[in-house]
Amino acid sequence: MSVIAKIAEIENEMARTQRNKATAHHLGLLKARLAKLRRELITPKGGSGGGTGEGFDVAKTGDARVGFVGFPSVGKSTLLSNLAGVYSEVAAYEFTTLTTVPGVIRYKGAKIQLLDLPGIIEGAKDGKGRGRQVIAVARTCNLILIVLDVLKPLLHKKLIEHELEGFGIRLNKQPPNIGFKKKDKGGINFTATCAQSELDGDTVKSILAEYKIHNADITLRSDSTADDLIDVVEGNRVYIPCIYVLNKIDQISIEELDIIYKVPHTVPISAHHRWNFDDLLERMWDYLKLVRIYTKPKGQLPDYTSPVVLPDQRTAVEDFCLKIHKNLIKEFKYALVWGSSVKHNPQKVGKDHVLEDEDVIQLVKK
């Protein structure tokens, strides 16, 4: 029996099962089994198993990577070519783009790589079409733009989200607040710091037993679901911010546009007429959470043209040095910083000082 057939069987059983307290335990088990089978699909067992798609993944350049995901013929290539000036083949039939087409834009001093991924079809997570490679590239992005046709958005949105979720990509979510630590002995130690609506000790034990884990500490610090626990145990989930780009707004009325504007995480555009691109770029910048640091050579004015761009989580002076060159940190003595992260301008700081957006830094070597 193939993996896909097993997945379909479990999904059918889950659809048949009523959801209540008595069946929660059983559903948790089924979810764990499903997650294991999905993982087998992503990384097939045994060897390398055939080469990956030819020329599919693209070398990572620039400070951030944004992937365009969507069904065929929703205007991903048009959007890319109008944003980045890159020619990605555009035609009025489906599946025009067959491999990843990269483009780079400069925005607020940062180099952002845009990837036009081939169209996803239903069942991509089960390996249909080029779906598996497309979603594997999407996992490496810092931000995903789901491009939807404004005339049939909700249906497509649900399908694409379902495909990405099946591949371990979680959109616009935070990692669940669950402590999980394997041990050598001592059984399963389960503590919940707040009331749980779905999980109890037995359900947790049965889910872990499905993964052949019989000794572990589990701490639930928020009201968690079985899916959250499975995500933590699997450990290969990526949490990526996502913007829904509703394309082809030249085909709807103003009143409909007003309604669309109220939906969270959504930007309506027209790729063909280049409407509302500035709003899209601004929203992309907000979601990427990049921090720009300007450098200042000794005795000269700061260089405001080419900032060093760091990701939001790693903005210490040490990270700044490593971004420029890994030997720089060995010669580092202290740094002088001007900007919002310090109390005095300039202030002498060590390598653990956390920088903020648009700070100016001068390094002093030993």
Secondary structure by P-SEA (a helix, b strand, c coil): ccaaaaaaaaaaaaaaccccccaaaaaaaaaaaaaaaaaaaacccccccccccccccccccccbbbbbbbcccccaaaaaaaaccccccccccccccccbbbbbbbcccbbbbbbbcccccccccccccaaaaaaaaaaaccbbbbcccccccaaaaaaaaaaaaaaccccccccccbbbbbbccccbbbbbccccccccaaaaaaaaaaacccbbbbbbcccccaaaaaaaaaccbbbbbbbbbbcccccccaaaaaaaaacccbbbbccccccaaaaaaaaaaaaabbbbbbbbccccccccccccccccccccaaaaaaaacccccccccbbbbbcccccccccccccccccccbbbbbbbcc
